[in-house]
Amino acid sequence: MTTSWNGIPVSNPILLILQLHSTRMESDTLNKIVYSRNVVEFVAVASEFCRVVESSAQYYAPALVDLTRKLLPLLYFKASLLPEVNPVADDPLEKYVTELDYMVLLQKWTEILGEHDTFYEVFDPDIQFGSETVTASVSENILDIYQDLKDFVMAYSLGNEEVMNDSLAECRSHFVEFWGQRLVNVLRALHQLTFSGFTREGEMRPVKPNAPEENSSGWVHHFFGPDNE
């Protein structure tokens, strides 16, 4: 007797059963990974970070700096707990943040921070043993982190477990190689701004009619809102 599996003839029924069982096991494994507690909590924090970046114009500048400063350590901690996974699909992941999206948000952040957007970079892998002074942009660092996280959150929201797994693999890899370093670098600058008087004397931005609390994605803003001191 000859049967088929995924259109491929299979002459041994036992082999067919083993192949089907292997497929189910792979699906179960992906399910356990992408819906695990550490991953789901990371998705929640990443989503809140993206929301804050996108709604920057709704905050006073000092409140935006303070909220971002409080979110970044939590984001780093949750990213550090992500499991190491391997991609399972052959197709590359779709990208959702366009160059225009990036530049529009970058301009908003640059305008909000003004002269406070620039800071001295103390760790640059290319010149760490040299004496050259390097300046960096708070806005660019924030948007570099946002770009990776937004692509991840959008891919994850599709509900396709293979896509979710591969987006998780890519996001974790980029955290190790790229945006994790961006995060710790810009956190130092935000810490300096917060405790140098910027939150008390910095330029104030008018708040739009829809307050951030009304658009918040939930528990993160409840604990880390600018008024919860």
Summary of the structure (lengths in Angstrom):
residues: 229
radius of gyration: 21.8
end to end distance: 72.6
largest distance: 81.7
contacts: 645
relative contact order: 0.17
helix: 66%
strand: 6%
